Amino acid sequence: MTTPHLTVVDHPLVQHKLTLMRERDTPTAVFRQLLREISHLLAYEVTRDLPLTTKVIDTPLQEMEAPTLKGKKLALISILRAGNGLLDGVMELIPSARVGFVGLYRDEETLQPVQYYYKVPGEMGDRRVIAVDPMLATGNSSAAAIDLLKKSGAKDIRFMCLLAAPEGIARMKEAHPDVPIVTAAVDERLNDVGYIIPGLGDAGDRMFGTK
């Protein structure tokens, strides 16, 4: 499923690995490895339209004009803490990327984001920016993170997540209609405390074994 604002990556390997991650009894180490593997596959989609230029190179047989990435190196932005699980996998695919971090946590009573850290690369306006966070639930933290990135000059932004709720997609579309979302699945809804249903629980806790 693809619209201008939302791409759901329905590749069989993505869906199979996501099912394994959803299972309650999947161990922390396996969950972490699966998240890294899925992030590779999602990263292919989120980078599909990167601009290219050409340069002249010498192959073992002859000179040729060959495609190469154009412009400044990408900026990968992890929305802490759970974003680091996706970040690791994307960095394996794009090791030259610059990396930044947005520290936000959700107030469990108001469901609103609270900022505690922010550090991003320079020249954000000249880079493709990929913000990563496994769960797009209420969308409040994600929208707040994109607000901060735009204040730093970012103009070309993509948001990559593992799971999304319809409420989070709507919130992001309202706040940032210019930021496409790439995800592995859109689940049914949020429950009364803002968790994605059926979901997979708290991605950060399952990734780091903290609950």
Secondary structure by P-SEA (a helix, b strand, c coil): cccccbbbbccaaaaaaaaaaacccccaaaaaaaaaaaaaaaaaaaacccccbbbbbbccccccbbbbbccccbbbbbccccaaaaaaaaaaacccbbbbbbbbbbcccccbbbbccccccccccccbbbbbbcccccaaaaaaaaaaaaaacccbbbbbbccccaaaaaaaaaacccbbbbbcccccccccccccccccccaaaaaaccc
